[in-house]
Amino acid sequence: MNTSTSFNKKTMELLTQKEVLKENPADVLADLLSITKSAVYRRIDDKVPFTFREMVILSQKLGLSLDEIAGISSPATERLSMRVHDHLKPDQTDFKYIETFIQVLKKVNGSPDSRMESVTNILPYMFYIHYPAIARFYTFKWVYQYGYSMKNIPYRDIHINKTYSSLQKQFVKELQQIASSSFVLDPLMFYYLVNDIHYFRNLYLITEEDLLLIRDDLFRMLDEMEWMCRNGHFRSTGKKVSFFVSNTNFTSNYCYIQCGPLTVSLIKAFLLNDLATDKKETFAQIQGWIQSQKRYGTLISQSGERLRILYFRHQRELVESLTNPEIIPEDFLFKCNYGPA
């Protein structure tokens, strides 16, 4: 078999598995590759091979594995799919990617055995997505670190795409329909966030007015988190949610979603992106690690009232330090131990 033909067939085989190509594949591919639809059809019909550059673009945009296209496999390797979104200027591919996950969650939701578990050292965006000042800050930080860092764009000049924001809120709405969710929080999660905000204020990229908006949204979000901890469920859906505070710090963020035989494992990368895989081996490892963190963490939802009150008091004081110079954030480095007395 001709090598180019073999690569073409394997590329098309992998492309047909992508949800974003289930409808109007020629339109999507023409847009991604910047070629005409007739040129796309010649590739689909195996009359013209995909160029290496085109396969690289498909790998970057759709998570295609060049190893799989080339027929390279090894039991020691595993393909992780990641779509690196442009969170400031998302395109149609970004929208379709989120829409695909929304559709997957809609299939899962309604099942009584669906569950999600996460360990994290940054705020889960399902908690802050409805608080615009916080959502803007995370987008701002991403822009500074990974997107447009040479431009030093001020916080107030960051504007989140409305379509993108709407899709993220739909995604969170579906996440909150999962029957049972658990979150294991790094004890210094809010300290890291407050420290970042102080840093950018000292660079004069965040104004005092902006700071008040962020502080007030953080207070409102903490009120909602405490309500969920006290009641043990999401306010909007009534679905069960549990919170644990770890007694150790995390260097990475992991999450999994499971419903019967369906599993998706997620590893946080580049602040706002996720590496995703449906491999059972990875799921078993992440699930086992999260269960271990839950066993050695401290439950602060429903039970553990004393520690829950202490935890949220500390977080509010940290947030207050944004506008109160008498409160020193570093003082909390020695307070954030919520293990049993």
ABEGO torsion letter per residue (X at the ends): XBAAAAAAAAAAAAAAABAAAABGAAAAAAAAAGBBAAAAAAAAAGABBBBAAAAAAAAAAAGBBAAAAAGBBBAABBBBBBBBBBAABBBAAAAAAAAAAAAAAAAABGBAABBBBBBBABBBAAAAAABAAAAAAAAAAAAAAAAAAAAGBBAAABBBBAAAAAAAAAAAAAAAABABBBBBBBAAAAAAAAAAAAAAAAAGABBAAAAAAAAAAAAAAAAAAAAAAAAGBBAAAGBBBBBBBBABBBABBBBBBBBEABBBBBBBBGGABBBBBABAAAAAAAAAAAAAAAAABBBABGBGAAAAAAAAAAAAAAAAAAABAABBAAAAAAABBABBX
